[in-house]
Amino acid sequence: MIIDFWATWCKPCCAELDAINDEYADWQKETGVKVIAVSVDDPRTMSKVPSFVREKGWDYDIYLDPNQDFQHAMEVINVPCTFILDGNGKIVYIHNSYMEGDEKGLHAALLKAAGKK
């Protein structure tokens, strides 16, 4: 499972989720991965999330964390912040920020977590 903390106002967050979306179908076939995107938009911008996601065409489960309770529980300071959990629910990868190409490292970590490499 990939859990990605993001916000509509965060350009690197959106770039990362776009990049993952481009590979998501292949990753699902390879590993059975599921992506959960957790929006940390505050109550002022939270209402934009559903239409924003539809426009982007992201096929992820989207959750809202308007009070940042889950964000704080996961000790996420900045977004984007991406976690991979293995089949036992153990966090095996954490990555903060996003630069073009980071999805390759995410994919490698995902393969490793799935026992494919």
C-alpha positions as CSV (number, residue, x, y, z in Angstrom):
1,M,0.0,0.0,0.0
2,I,1.1,3.5,-0.8
3,I,-0.1,6.3,1.5
4,D,0.5,9.8,0.1
5,F,-0.1,12.9,2.0
6,W,-0.8,15.9,-0.3
7,A,-2.8,19.1,-0.7
8,T,-4.4,20.8,-3.7
9,W,-2.2,23.9,-3.2
10,C,1.0,21.9,-3.3
11,K,2.5,21.7,-6.8
12,P,5.0,19.0,-6.0
13,C,2.2,16.9,-4.4
14,C,0.2,17.1,-7.6
15,A,3.2,16.4,-9.8
16,E,3.9,13.3,-7.7
17,L,0.4,12.0,-7.8
18,D,0.3,12.7,-11.6
19,A,3.5,10.7,-12.0
20,I,2.2,7.8,-9.9
21,N,-1.1,7.9,-11.8
22,D,0.8,7.4,-15.1
23,E,2.3,4.2,-13.7
24,Y,-0.5,3.1,-11.4
25,A,-2.1,0.4,-13.6
26,D,1.2,-1.2,-14.3
27,W,2.2,-1.1,-10.6
28,Q,-1.1,-2.7,-9.7
29,K,-0.5,-5.6,-12.1
30,E,3.0,-6.1,-10.9
31,T,2.5,-5.8,-7.1
32,G,-1.2,-5.5,-6.3
33,V,-0.5,-2.1,-4.8
34,K,-3.3,0.3,-3.7
35,V,-2.7,4.0,-3.4
36,I,-4.4,6.0,-0.7
37,A,-4.1,9.8,-1.1
38,V,-4.7,11.7,2.1
39,S,-5.5,15.4,1.5
40,V,-4.4,17.7,4.3
41,D,-6.3,20.7,2.8
42,D,-7.8,22.7,5.6
43,P,-11.5,23.4,5.9
44,R,-11.2,26.4,3.6
45,T,-9.8,24.4,0.6
46,M,-11.2,21.0,1.5
47,S,-14.3,21.5,-0.6
48,K,-12.2,21.8,-3.7
49,V,-10.7,18.3,-3.3
50,P,-13.5,16.2,-5.0
51,S,-13.6,18.3,-8.2
52,F,-9.8,18.7,-8.2
53,V,-9.4,14.9,-8.1
54,R,-12.0,14.4,-10.9
55,E,-10.3,16.9,-13.1
56,K,-6.9,15.1,-12.5
57,G,-8.5,11.7,-13.3
58,W,-6.7,10.1,-10.3
59,D,-8.0,6.6,-9.6
60,Y,-7.0,6.5,-6.0
61,D,-8.9,6.3,-2.7
62,I,-9.0,9.9,-1.5
63,Y,-9.3,10.7,2.2
64,L,-9.6,14.1,3.8
65,D,-7.6,14.9,7.0
66,P,-8.9,18.5,7.6
67,N,-7.7,18.7,11.2
68,Q,-4.4,16.9,10.3
69,D,-5.0,14.2,12.9
70,F,-3.7,11.4,10.7
71,Q,-0.9,13.6,9.4
72,H,0.3,14.3,13.0
73,A,-0.1,10.6,14.0
74,M,2.2,9.7,11.1
75,E,4.6,12.5,12.0
76,V,4.3,14.1,8.6
77,I,5.7,17.6,8.7
78,N,5.7,18.6,5.1
79,V,3.8,17.4,2.0
80,P,4.2,15.6,-0.2
81,C,5.1,12.7,2.1
82,T,4.9,9.2,0.8
83,F,4.8,5.9,2.7
84,I,4.9,2.3,1.5
85,L,3.5,-0.3,3.8
86,D,4.3,-4.0,3.2
87,G,1.7,-6.8,3.3
88,N,2.0,-6.9,7.1
89,G,1.2,-3.2,7.5
90,K,4.8,-2.3,8.4
91,I,6.2,1.0,7.0
92,V,9.1,0.0,4.8
93,Y,9.7,3.3,2.9
94,I,9.2,7.0,3.6
95,H,9.9,9.8,1.2
96,N,9.4,13.5,1.7
97,S,9.1,16.1,-1.2
98,Y,9.0,15.3,-4.9
99,M,11.2,15.9,-7.9
100,E,10.6,14.6,-11.3
101,G,11.9,11.0,-11.5
102,D,11.3,10.2,-7.8
103,E,8.6,7.8,-8.8
104,K,11.4,5.5,-10.1
105,G,12.7,5.1,-6.5
106,L,9.2,4.7,-5.3
107,H,8.6,1.9,-7.8
108,A,11.9,0.2,-6.8
109,A,10.9,0.3,-3.1
110,L,7.4,-0.9,-4.0
111,L,8.9,-3.9,-5.9
112,K,11.1,-4.7,-2.9
113,A,8.2,-4.5,-0.5
114,A,6.2,-6.8,-2.7
115,G,9.2,-9.3,-2.8
116,K,9.6,-8.8,-6.5
117,K,13.3,-7.6,-6.4
